[in-house]
Amino acid sequence: MLDLLIRNATLPDGREGIDIAIGDGRIAEVCPGIEAPARETLALDGWLVTPPFVDPHFHLDSALSAGRPRINRSGTLLEGIEIWGDLAPTLTPEDVKDRARELCHWSIARGCLAIRSHVDVTEDSLMAVDALVDLRRELAPWIDLQLVAFPQNGFYRYRNSRENLVRALDRGVDVVGGIPHFERTMDDGAASVKSLCEIAAERGLLVDMHCDETDDPASRHVETLARETERRGMQGRVAGSHLTSMHSMDNYYVSKLLPLMLEAGLTAIANPLINITIQGRHDTYPKRRGMTRVKEMVAAGIPVALGHDCVMDPWYGLGSHDMLEVAHMAAHVGHMTGVDEIGALFAGVTTTAAAALHLDGYGVEPGCHADLVVLQARDPVEAVRLRATRLYVLRRGAVVARSAPEAVALDLGGTRRTVDFLADGGALG
């Protein structure tokens, strides 16, 4: 007896009419025409079934804190850091957990069942670290939380960062983070990359650094990150997040940088919503778009994942943690409106992001965890175009969220019809 049988699904790779058999929290079979008794059956009529969305770059400790103690009026990264510096000492464990828990509930409702969250380790008590480690344990049945030790005020710029970062790792934080462009000098930034990679290598940990989150084309710490990754044999275990200085670099230098990143096995993590909001604030016109060169990196074969980064915090006052909104924005700002390009962006919030987190048992294949999302769409392009309704969200084979299909009833002079925004005209070319 199966726990659940999903009938007539479409998969992201284009397979149609697929049944998915689920038992004991895992996928047992994926093929057409499964004949087996099941405790529950979902008949999908061809809706898209995907593994869950994954956010590879977020900040749970600051989520839902917008306006405390004041609004970021300049909209800049630096004012956001200043506001966070004033807010952080006033926080309590209960406040951090309550806000982060609420955000995770939003995430689950949106079909995002894994989040890599950076957590500030420059607050000496490590209160936020302890709060999120506790929350990770509490929410483990429903969502995977991976924590990054993030020295928000700089690894060398703040005197206790090294000690605090090591203490955070000892308390159960999973990944080593950094912010080299916030150090006092370029040399300090490069030195921080080397020191942090050394700590990660010694402990066998993953690395995810905020890197070159600036409009300054001279900020080239990703070059050091790639070199250290290769030198220490950490290929496939290191991510560079933001990389926004790349949008200001000259093409000749980028032609050298991309092969270096590829050789090092770096994953790039762009954060379209926040990158295009924070960057270019010193420009008049023309204004730079701010997002890193996602299109060029995808074309070069570099894995590119997409993060939400912030929701209603000192850096970004908007958002509802919708990873399809992230992919939707990336398609627009990155000039990535081709079918294959949108497919790469959909992967950036699903499979590519999952690979960056090294998630175990992720996918829609026999043996994988039965963590799935049913979307009111027929393919990934339509899912991104509509930011499609999540009809069902499954965690370990159990339905944990469900929504009614989107449909609008029109009455036009006595003529009644329903609009669902689905179209048969095909995808963008």
Secondary structure, 3 states (H helix, E strand, C coil): CECEEEEEEECCCCCCCEEEEEECCEEEEEECCCCCCECCEEECCCCEEECCEEEEEECCCCCCCCCCCCCCCCCCHHHHHHHHHHHHHHCCHHHHHHHHHHHHHHHHHCCEEEEEEEEECCCCCCHHHHHHHHHHHHHCCCCEEEEEEECCCCCCCCCCHHHHHHHHHHCCCCEECCCHHHCCCHHHHHHHHHHHHHHHHHHCCEEEEEECCCCCCCCCHHHHHHHHHHHCCCCCCEEEEECHHHHCCCHHHHHHHHHHHHHHCCEEEECHHHHHHHCCCCCCCCCCCCCCCHHHHHHHCCCEEECCECCCECCECCCCCCHHHHHHHHHHHCCCCCHHHHHHHHHHCCHHHHHHHCCCCCCCCCCCECCEEEECCCCHHHHHHHCCCEEEEEECCEEEEECCCCCEEEEECCEEEEECCCCCCCCCC
